[in-house]
Amino acid sequence: MKLLITGATGFIGQTLVGELISQKIDISIAVRKKSKLFPSEIEQFVMGDFEINPNFYEIFSGVDCVIHLAGRAHVIDKTQASVLDEFRKSNTELTINLAQQASMAGVKRFIFLSSVRVNGNQNNYSFLETDTPNPQEDYAISKYEAEEGLLKLAKNSNLEVVIIRPPLVYGSNAPGNFGRLLKWVDAKFILPLPLGNVNNARSFVAIDNLVNFIFTCTIHPKAANEIFLISDNDIITTTQLVKNIAKAFNKKVILLPIPIRWMTFLAKLLGREADAVRLFSSLSVDISKARDLLGWYPISTMEEQLIKIAENEKII
Protein backbone atom coordinates (compact mmCIF):
# COMPACT_ATOMS: atom_id res chain seq x y z
CA MET A 1 0.00 0.00 0.00
CA LYS A 2 1.27 3.45 -0.91
CA LEU A 3 -0.10 6.63 0.67
CA LEU A 4 0.09 10.24 -0.55
CA ILE A 5 -0.27 12.92 2.13
CA THR A 6 -1.03 16.62 1.78
CA GLY A 7 -0.56 19.00 4.71
CA ALA A 8 2.37 16.91 5.93
CA THR A 9 4.20 19.90 7.41
CA GLY A 10 1.28 20.86 9.69
CA PHE A 11 0.67 19.88 13.30
CA ILE A 12 -1.32 16.76 12.44
CA GLY A 13 0.65 15.94 9.30
CA GLN A 14 4.05 15.79 10.98
CA THR A 15 2.78 13.36 13.62
CA LEU A 16 1.04 11.21 11.01
CA VAL A 17 4.12 11.05 8.77
CA GLY A 18 6.29 10.14 11.75
CA GLU A 19 3.97 7.29 12.70
CA LEU A 20 3.75 5.97 9.14
CA ILE A 21 7.55 6.05 8.81
CA SER A 22 7.87 4.08 12.05
CA GLN A 23 5.50 1.46 10.60
CA LYS A 24 7.52 1.37 7.36
CA ILE A 25 4.54 2.40 5.25
CA ASP A 26 5.35 3.54 1.72
CA ILE A 27 4.47 7.24 1.63
CA SER A 28 5.03 10.37 -0.43
CA ILE A 29 3.99 13.93 0.33
CA ALA A 30 2.72 16.87 -1.71
CA VAL A 31 4.09 20.18 -0.44
CA ARG A 32 4.12 23.85 -1.44
CA LYS A 33 7.91 23.89 -1.14
CA LYS A 34 10.48 21.26 -0.20
CA SER A 35 10.74 20.67 3.53
CA LYS A 36 13.69 19.59 5.68
CA LEU A 37 11.34 18.15 8.31
CA PHE A 38 11.38 14.68 6.78
CA PRO A 39 14.01 12.01 5.99
CA SER A 40 15.59 12.25 2.55
CA GLU A 41 14.04 8.95 1.48
CA ILE A 42 10.52 10.45 1.68
CA GLU A 43 9.49 11.47 -1.83
CA GLN A 44 8.36 15.10 -1.90
CA PHE A 45 6.32 16.53 -4.75
CA VAL A 46 6.66 20.32 -4.79
CA MET A 47 3.37 21.75 -6.07
CA GLY A 48 3.81 25.46 -5.36
CA ASP A 49 0.57 27.29 -4.65
CA PHE A 50 -2.13 24.64 -4.18
CA GLU A 51 -4.88 27.24 -4.59
CA ILE A 52 -4.22 27.63 -8.32
CA ASN A 53 -5.34 24.01 -8.71
CA PRO A 54 -2.16 22.53 -10.19
CA ASN A 55 -1.96 19.29 -12.11
CA PHE A 56 -1.59 16.56 -9.49
CA TYR A 57 -1.98 13.68 -11.91
CA GLU A 58 1.70 12.70 -12.14
CA ILE A 59 2.07 12.36 -8.35
CA PHE A 60 -0.57 9.62 -8.10
CA SER A 61 1.56 6.91 -9.71
CA GLY A 62 1.19 3.75 -7.62
CA VAL A 63 -0.80 5.56 -4.91
CA ASP A 64 -3.59 3.57 -3.26
CA CYS A 65 -4.87 6.20 -0.84
CA VAL A 66 -4.67 9.98 -0.50
CA ILE A 67 -4.81 11.50 3.00
CA HIS A 68 -5.81 15.12 2.49
CA LEU A 69 -4.90 17.24 5.52
CA ALA A 70 -3.99 20.48 3.75
CA GLY A 71 -6.38 23.38 4.11
CA ARG A 72 -6.94 26.85 5.48
CA ALA A 73 -8.04 27.33 9.09
CA HIS A 74 -7.76 31.13 9.22
CA VAL A 75 -8.07 34.12 6.92
CA ILE A 76 -5.70 36.80 8.16
CA ASP A 77 -7.11 39.67 6.13
CA LYS A 78 -10.79 39.72 7.04
CA THR A 79 -11.34 42.96 5.13
CA GLN A 80 -11.40 40.98 1.88
CA ALA A 81 -14.58 41.08 -0.16
CA SER A 82 -15.45 37.50 0.71
CA VAL A 83 -13.79 35.58 3.51
CA LEU A 84 -15.90 32.56 2.54
CA ASP A 85 -14.46 32.63 -0.98
CA GLU A 86 -10.94 32.57 0.47
CA PHE A 87 -11.80 29.50 2.54
CA ARG A 88 -13.44 27.88 -0.48
CA LYS A 89 -10.27 28.19 -2.56
CA SER A 90 -8.27 26.04 -0.11
CA ASN A 91 -10.87 23.90 1.61
CA THR A 92 -13.46 23.26 -1.08
CA GLU A 93 -12.09 23.80 -4.58
CA LEU A 94 -8.64 22.36 -3.89
CA THR A 95 -10.12 19.32 -2.16
CA ILE A 96 -12.54 18.48 -4.95
CA ASN A 97 -9.95 19.12 -7.67
CA LEU A 98 -7.44 16.87 -5.92
CA ALA A 99 -10.02 14.11 -5.46
CA GLN A 100 -11.17 14.30 -9.09
CA GLN A 101 -7.61 13.94 -10.33
CA ALA A 102 -7.00 11.09 -7.87
CA SER A 103 -10.09 9.31 -9.15
CA MET A 104 -9.02 9.68 -12.79
CA ALA A 105 -5.57 8.32 -11.87
CA GLY A 106 -7.10 5.19 -10.36
CA VAL A 107 -6.51 5.98 -6.67
CA LYS A 108 -8.76 3.72 -4.60
CA ARG A 109 -9.44 5.81 -1.47
CA PHE A 110 -9.48 9.48 -0.48
CA ILE A 111 -9.46 10.47 3.22
CA PHE A 112 -10.55 14.02 4.00
CA LEU A 113 -9.94 15.70 7.34
CA SER A 114 -12.98 17.87 7.90
CA SER A 115 -14.18 19.39 11.19
CA VAL A 116 -16.78 18.79 13.90
CA ARG A 117 -17.86 22.36 13.23
CA VAL A 118 -19.70 21.04 10.16
CA ASN A 119 -22.20 19.71 12.70
CA GLY A 120 -22.32 23.03 14.57
CA ASN A 121 -20.42 25.16 17.07
CA GLN A 122 -22.15 23.93 20.23
CA ASN A 123 -24.69 21.40 21.43
CA ASN A 124 -26.73 20.11 24.34
CA TYR A 125 -26.22 16.49 23.33
CA SER A 126 -23.38 14.62 21.67
CA PHE A 127 -23.35 15.02 17.90
CA LEU A 128 -23.89 11.98 15.69
CA GLU A 129 -22.95 11.47 12.06
CA THR A 130 -26.66 11.27 11.22
CA ASP A 131 -27.39 14.77 12.56
CA THR A 132 -28.27 17.43 10.00
CA PRO A 133 -25.14 19.50 9.27
CA ASN A 134 -25.28 23.01 10.69
CA PRO A 135 -22.05 24.87 9.84
CA GLN A 136 -22.11 28.33 11.41
CA GLU A 137 -19.01 30.01 10.08
CA ASP A 138 -17.16 30.40 6.79
CA TYR A 139 -14.49 27.82 7.64
CA ALA A 140 -17.07 25.16 8.49
CA ILE A 141 -19.19 26.00 5.45
CA SER A 142 -16.20 25.50 3.16
CA LYS A 143 -15.46 22.13 4.78
CA TYR A 144 -19.09 21.04 4.43
CA GLU A 145 -19.16 22.02 0.77
CA ALA A 146 -16.01 19.95 0.24
CA GLU A 147 -17.71 16.98 1.91
CA GLU A 148 -20.72 17.34 -0.38
CA GLY A 149 -18.49 17.44 -3.45
CA LEU A 150 -16.54 14.38 -2.34
CA LEU A 151 -19.65 12.31 -1.62
CA LYS A 152 -21.06 13.23 -5.03
CA LEU A 153 -17.79 12.19 -6.66
CA ALA A 154 -17.85 8.88 -4.77
CA LYS A 155 -21.35 8.14 -6.14
CA ASN A 156 -20.25 8.77 -9.70
CA SER A 157 -16.84 7.07 -9.69
CA ASN A 158 -14.88 4.19 -8.18
CA LEU A 159 -13.17 6.47 -5.63
CA GLU A 160 -13.90 5.56 -2.01
CA VAL A 161 -14.23 8.60 0.25
CA VAL A 162 -13.74 8.75 4.02
CA ILE A 163 -14.63 11.94 5.90
CA ILE A 164 -13.34 12.53 9.43
CA ARG A 165 -14.75 15.30 11.64
CA PRO A 166 -12.54 15.75 14.71
CA PRO A 167 -13.07 18.23 17.54
CA LEU A 168 -10.11 20.15 19.01
CA VAL A 169 -6.93 18.13 18.47
CA TYR A 170 -4.31 18.35 21.21
CA GLY A 171 -0.69 17.29 21.39
CA SER A 172 2.82 18.72 21.51
CA ASN A 173 3.07 22.03 19.62
CA ALA A 174 -0.69 22.19 19.12
CA PRO A 175 -1.89 25.56 17.82
CA GLY A 176 -4.90 27.60 18.91
CA ASN A 177 -6.66 27.57 22.26
CA PHE A 178 -4.95 24.42 23.47
CA GLY A 179 -1.51 25.88 22.82
CA ARG A 180 -2.49 29.01 24.72
CA LEU A 181 -3.75 26.96 27.67
CA LEU A 182 -0.42 25.12 27.79
CA LYS A 183 1.48 28.40 27.92
CA TRP A 184 -0.72 29.75 30.70
CA VAL A 185 -0.43 26.63 32.82
CA ASP A 186 3.32 26.17 32.22
CA ALA A 187 4.23 29.82 32.81
CA LYS A 188 7.03 30.57 35.27
CA PHE A 189 4.60 32.46 37.46
CA ILE A 190 1.17 31.21 38.47
CA LEU A 191 -1.33 33.09 36.33
CA PRO A 192 -4.95 33.07 37.57
CA LEU A 193 -7.34 31.84 34.89
CA PRO A 194 -11.01 32.91 34.83
CA LEU A 195 -12.24 29.38 34.21
CA GLY A 196 -13.48 28.26 37.63
CA ASN A 197 -17.17 28.47 36.68
CA VAL A 198 -17.08 26.67 33.33
CA ASN A 199 -19.42 23.69 33.50
CA ASN A 200 -19.62 22.64 29.88
CA ALA A 201 -19.23 19.26 28.16
CA ARG A 202 -16.53 19.04 25.49
CA SER A 203 -14.90 16.33 23.44
CA PHE A 204 -11.21 16.48 22.55
CA VAL A 205 -9.03 14.13 20.54
CA ALA A 206 -5.41 13.35 21.31
CA ILE A 207 -3.14 13.59 18.30
CA ASP A 208 -2.08 9.95 18.80
CA ASN A 209 -5.73 8.84 18.69
CA LEU A 210 -6.49 10.85 15.57
CA VAL A 211 -3.41 9.58 13.75
CA ASN A 212 -4.29 6.01 14.69
CA PHE A 213 -7.83 6.48 13.41
CA ILE A 214 -6.64 7.98 10.13
CA PHE A 215 -4.42 4.97 9.57
CA THR A 216 -7.31 2.64 10.42
CA CYS A 217 -9.34 4.36 7.70
CA THR A 218 -6.64 3.67 5.10
CA ILE A 219 -7.00 -0.07 5.48
CA HIS A 220 -10.45 -0.88 6.87
CA PRO A 221 -12.87 -1.91 4.09
CA LYS A 222 -15.94 -0.69 6.00
CA ALA A 223 -14.61 2.87 6.21
CA ALA A 224 -15.40 3.43 2.53
CA ASN A 225 -17.84 6.26 1.80
CA GLU A 226 -18.49 6.96 5.46
CA ILE A 227 -18.42 10.00 7.74
CA PHE A 228 -16.92 9.67 11.22
CA LEU A 229 -16.98 11.84 14.32
CA ILE A 230 -13.93 10.98 16.37
CA SER A 231 -12.62 11.88 19.83
CA ASP A 232 -11.14 10.51 23.04
CA ASN A 233 -13.41 8.43 25.24
CA ASP A 234 -13.96 11.11 27.87
CA ILE A 235 -16.21 14.17 27.71
CA ILE A 236 -14.96 16.83 30.14
CA THR A 237 -15.30 20.49 31.05
CA THR A 238 -12.81 23.16 30.02
CA THR A 239 -12.07 23.59 33.73
CA GLN A 240 -11.20 19.90 34.05
CA LEU A 241 -8.99 20.13 30.96
CA VAL A 242 -6.95 22.90 32.61
CA LYS A 243 -6.68 20.85 35.80
CA ASN A 244 -5.53 17.82 33.81
CA ILE A 245 -2.87 19.89 32.04
CA ALA A 246 -1.66 21.30 35.36
CA LYS A 247 -1.42 17.81 36.85
CA ALA A 248 0.61 16.52 33.89
CA PHE A 249 3.00 19.48 34.14
CA ASN A 250 3.10 19.23 37.94
CA LYS A 251 1.96 22.83 38.20
CA LYS A 252 -0.41 24.67 40.49
CA VAL A 253 -3.29 26.47 38.86
CA ILE A 254 -5.59 29.18 40.19
CA LEU A 255 -9.06 29.14 38.63
CA LEU A 256 -11.17 32.19 39.37
CA PRO A 257 -14.98 31.70 39.44
CA ILE A 258 -15.79 34.55 37.05
CA PRO A 259 -19.37 34.46 35.66
CA ILE A 260 -19.42 33.14 32.10
CA ARG A 261 -21.66 35.97 30.88
CA TRP A 262 -19.05 38.53 31.98
CA MET A 263 -16.29 36.77 30.08
CA THR A 264 -18.46 36.31 27.00
CA PHE A 265 -19.34 40.01 27.01
CA LEU A 266 -15.67 40.97 27.33
CA ALA A 267 -14.73 38.56 24.51
CA LYS A 268 -17.29 40.24 22.23
CA LEU A 269 -15.84 43.66 23.01
CA LEU A 270 -12.37 42.35 22.12
CA GLY A 271 -13.56 40.69 18.93
CA ARG A 272 -12.82 37.21 20.31
CA GLU A 273 -16.36 35.86 20.53
CA ALA A 274 -15.47 32.69 18.60
CA ASP A 275 -12.73 31.88 21.12
CA ALA A 276 -15.21 32.38 23.96
CA VAL A 277 -17.65 29.95 22.35
CA ARG A 278 -14.93 27.30 22.09
CA LEU A 279 -13.88 27.75 25.71
CA PHE A 280 -17.22 28.08 27.44
CA SER A 281 -19.88 26.25 25.38
CA SER A 282 -20.50 22.52 25.11
CA LEU A 283 -19.38 20.60 22.04
CA SER A 284 -19.27 16.83 22.38
CA VAL A 285 -19.44 13.92 19.95
CA ASP A 286 -20.56 10.32 20.06
CA ILE A 287 -17.88 7.98 18.65
CA SER A 288 -19.99 4.82 18.73
CA LYS A 289 -20.04 4.57 14.92
CA ALA A 290 -16.25 4.25 14.75
CA ARG A 291 -16.37 1.67 17.51
CA ASP A 292 -19.25 -0.40 16.12
CA LEU A 293 -18.42 -0.24 12.40
CA LEU A 294 -14.62 -0.30 12.48
CA GLY A 295 -13.92 -1.80 15.90
CA TRP A 296 -11.84 1.29 16.71
CA TYR A 297 -11.10 2.49 20.22
CA PRO A 298 -8.84 5.36 21.33
CA ILE A 299 -5.32 4.04 21.95
CA SER A 300 -4.37 6.82 24.39
CA THR A 301 -6.07 8.42 27.37
CA MET A 302 -5.96 12.15 27.93
CA GLU A 303 -3.73 11.60 30.95
CA GLU A 304 -1.23 9.61 28.87
CA GLN A 305 -1.20 12.17 26.05
CA LEU A 306 -0.75 15.12 28.44
CA ILE A 307 2.13 13.39 30.22
CA LYS A 308 3.75 12.81 26.81
CA ILE A 309 3.30 16.51 25.99
CA ALA A 310 4.85 17.54 29.31
CA GLU A 311 7.83 15.23 28.72
CA ASN A 312 8.36 16.67 25.24
CA GLU A 313 8.28 20.20 26.65
CA LYS A 314 11.00 19.28 29.16
CA ILE A 315 13.21 17.91 26.36
CA ILE A 316 12.77 21.14 24.39
C-alpha positions in Angstrom: 0.0 0.0 0.0 1.3 3.5 -0.9 -0.1 6.6 0.7 0.1 10.2 -0.6 -0.3 12.9 2.1 -1.0 16.6 1.8 -0.6 19.0 4.7 2.4 16.9 5.9 4.2 19.9 7.4 1.3 20.9 9.7 0.7 19.9 13.3 -1.3 16.8 12.4 0.6 15.9 9.3 4.0 15.8 11.0 2.8 13.4 13.6 1.0 11.2 11.0 4.1 11.0 8.8 6.3 10.1 11.8 4.0 7.3 12.7 3.8 6.0 9.1 7.5 6.1 8.8 7.9 4.1 12.1 5.5 1.5 10.6 7.5 1.4 7.4 4.5 2.4 5.2 5.3 3.5 1.7 4.5 7.2 1.6 5.0 10.4 -0.4 4.0 13.9 0.3 2.7 16.9 -1.7 4.1 20.2 -0.4 4.1 23.8 -1.4 7.9 23.9 -1.1 10.5 21.3 -0.2 10.7 20.7 3.5 13.7 19.6 5.7 11.3 18.1 8.3 11.4 14.7 6.8 14.0 12.0 6.0 15.6 12.2 2.6 14.0 8.9 1.5 10.5 10.5 1.7 9.5 11.5 -1.8 8.4 15.1 -1.9 6.3 16.5 -4.8 6.7 20.3 -4.8 3.4 21.8 -6.1 3.8 25.5 -5.4 0.6 27.3 -4.7 -2.1 24.6 -4.2 -4.9 27.2 -4.6 -4.2 27.6 -8.3 -5.3 24.0 -8.7 -2.2 22.5 -10.2 -2.0 19.3 -12.1 -1.6 16.6 -9.5 -2.0 13.7 -11.9 1.7 12.7 -12.1 2.1 12.4 -8.3 -0.6 9.6 -8.1 1.6 6.9 -9.7 1.2 3.8 -7.6 -0.8 5.6 -4.9 -3.6 3.6 -3.3 -4.9 6.2 -0.8 -4.7 10.0 -0.5 -4.8 11.5 3.0 -5.8 15.1 2.5 -4.9 17.2 5.5 -4.0 20.5 3.8 -6.4 23.4 4.1 -6.9 26.9 5.5 -8.0 27.3 9.1 -7.8 31.1 9.2 -8.1 34.1 6.9 -5.7 36.8 8.2 -7.1 39.7 6.1 -10.8 39.7 7.0 -11.3 43.0 5.1 -11.4 41.0 1.9 -14.6 41.1 -0.2 -15.5 37.5 0.7 -13.8 35.6 3.5 -15.9 32.6 2.5 -14.5 32.6 -1.0 -10.9 32.6 0.5 -11.8 29.5 2.5 -13.4 27.9 -0.5 -10.3 28.2 -2.6 -8.3 26.0 -0.1 -10.9 23.9 1.6 -13.5 23.3 -1.1 -12.1 23.8 -4.6 -8.6 22.4 -3.9 -10.1 19.3 -2.2 -12.5 18.5 -5.0 -10.0 19.1 -7.7 -7.4 16.9 -5.9 -10.0 14.1 -5.5 -11.2 14.3 -9.1 -7.6 13.9 -10.3 -7.0 11.1 -7.9 -10.1 9.3 -9.2 -9.0 9.7 -12.8 -5.6 8.3 -11.9 -7.1 5.2 -10.4 -6.5 6.0 -6.7 -8.8 3.7 -4.6 -9.4 5.8 -1.5 -9.5 9.5 -0.5 -9.5 10.5 3.2 -10.5 14.0 4.0 -9.9 15.7 7.3 -13.0 17.9 7.9 -14.2 19.4 11.2 -16.8 18.8 13.9 -17.9 22.4 13.2 -19.7 21.0 10.2 -22.2 19.7 12.7 -22.3 23.0 14.6 -20.4 25.2 17.1 -22.2 23.9 20.2 -24.7 21.4 21.4 -26.7 20.1 24.3 -26.2 16.5 23.3 -23.4 14.6 21.7 -23.3 15.0 17.9 -23.9 12.0 15.7 -22.9 11.5 12.1 -26.7 11.3 11.2 -27.4 14.8 12.6 -28.3 17.4 10.0 -25.1 19.5 9.3 -25.3 23.0 10.7 -22.1 24.9 9.8 -22.1 28.3 11.4 -19.0 30.0 10.1 -17.2 30.4 6.8 -14.5 27.8 7.6 -17.1 25.2 8.5 -19.2 26.0 5.4 -16.2 25.5 3.2 -15.5 22.1 4.8 -19.1 21.0 4.4 -19.2 22.0 0.8 -16.0 19.9 0.2 -17.7 17.0 1.9 -20.7 17.3 -0.4 -18.5 17.4 -3.5 -16.5 14.4 -2.3 -19.6 12.3 -1.6 -21.1 13.2 -5.0 -17.8 12.2 -6.7 -17.9 8.9 -4.8 -21.4 8.1 -6.1 -20.2 8.8 -9.7 -16.8 7.1 -9.7 -14.9 4.2 -8.2 -13.2 6.5 -5.6 -13.9 5.6 -2.0 -14.2 8.6 0.3 -13.7 8.8 4.0 -14.6 11.9 5.9 -13.3 12.5 9.4 -14.7 15.3 11.6 -12.5 15.8 14.7 -13.1 18.2 17.5 -10.1 20.1 19.0 -6.9 18.1 18.5 -4.3 18.4 21.2 -0.7 17.3 21.4 2.8 18.7 21.5 3.1 22.0 19.6 -0.7 22.2 19.1 -1.9 25.6 17.8 -4.9 27.6 18.9 -6.7 27.6 22.3 -4.9 24.4 23.5 -1.5 25.9 22.8 -2.5 29.0 24.7 -3.8 27.0 27.7 -0.4 25.1 27.8 1.5 28.4 27.9 -0.7 29.8 30.7 -0.4 26.6 32.8 3.3 26.2 32.2 4.2 29.8 32.8 7.0 30.6 35.3 4.6 32.5 37.5 1.2 31.2 38.5 -1.3 33.1 36.3 -4.9 33.1 37.6 -7.3 31.8 34.9 -11.0 32.9 34.8 -12.2 29.4 34.2 -13.5 28.3 37.6 -17.2 28.5 36.7 -17.1 26.7 33.3 -19.4 23.7 33.5 -19.6 22.6 29.9 -19.2 19.3 28.2 -16.5 19.0 25.5 -14.9 16.3 23.4 -11.2 16.5 22.5 -9.0 14.1 20.5 -5.4 13.3 21.3 -3.1 13.6 18.3 -2.1 10.0 18.8 -5.7 8.8 18.7 -6.5 10.9 15.6 -3.4 9.6 13.7 -4.3 6.0 14.7 -7.8 6.5 13.4 -6.6 8.0 10.1 -4.4 5.0 9.6 -7.3 2.6 10.4 -9.3 4.4 7.7 -6.6 3.7 5.1 -7.0 -0.1 5.5 -10.5 -0.9 6.9 -12.9 -1.9 4.1 -15.9 -0.7 6.0 -14.6 2.9 6.2 -15.4 3.4 2.5 -17.8 6.3 1.8 -18.5 7.0 5.5 -18.4 10.0 7.7 -16.9 9.7 11.2 -17.0 11.8 14.3 -13.9 11.0 16.4 -12.6 11.9 19.8 -11.1 10.5 23.0 -13.4 8.4 25.2 -14.0 11.1 27.9 -16.2 14.2 27.7 -15.0 16.8 30.1 -15.3 20.5 31.0 -12.8 23.2 30.0 -12.1 23.6 33.7 -11.2 19.9 34.1 -9.0 20.1 31.0 -7.0 22.9 32.6 -6.7 20.9 35.8 -5.5 17.8 33.8 -2.9 19.9 32.0 -1.7 21.3 35.4 -1.4 17.8 36.8 0.6 16.5 33.9 3.0 19.5 34.1 3.1 19.2 37.9 2.0 22.8 38.2 -0.4 24.7 40.5 -3.3 26.5 38.9 -5.6 29.2 40.2 -9.1 29.1 38.6 -11.2 32.2 39.4 -15.0 31.7 39.4 -15.8 34.5 37.1 -19.4 34.5 35.7 -19.4 33.1 32.1 -21.7 36.0 30.9 -19.1 38.5 32.0 -16.3 36.8 30.1 -18.5 36.3 27.0 -19.3 40.0 27.0 -15.7 41.0 27.3 -14.7 38.6 24.5 -17.3 40.2 22.2 -15.8 43.7 23.0 -12.4 42.3 22.1 -13.6 40.7 18.9 -12.8 37.2 20.3 -16.4 35.9 20.5 -15.5 32.7 18.6 -12.7 31.9 21.1 -15.2 32.4 24.0 -17.7 29.9 22.4 -14.9 27.3 22.1 -13.9 27.7 25.7 -17.2 28.1 27.4 -19.9 26.3 25.4 -20.5 22.5 25.1 -19.4 20.6 22.0 -19.3 16.8 22.4 -19.4 13.9 20.0 -20.6 10.3 20.1 -17.9 8.0 18.7 -20.0 4.8 18.7 -20.0 4.6 14.9 -16.2 4.3 14.8 -16.4 1.7 17.5 -19.2 -0.4 16.1 -18.4 -0.2 12.4 -14.6 -0.3 12.5 -13.9 -1.8 15.9 -11.8 1.3 16.7 -11.1 2.5 20.2 -8.8 5.4 21.3 -5.3 4.0 22.0 -4.4 6.8 24.4 -6.1 8.4 27.4 -6.0 12.2 27.9 -3.7 11.6 31.0 -1.2 9.6 28.9 -1.2 12.2 26.0 -0.8 15.1 28.4 2.1 13.4 30.2 3.7 12.8 26.8 3.3 16.5 26.0 4.9 17.5 29.3 7.8 15.2 28.7 8.4 16.7 25.2 8.3 20.2 26.6 11.0 19.3 29.2 13.2 17.9 26.4 12.8 21.1 24.4 
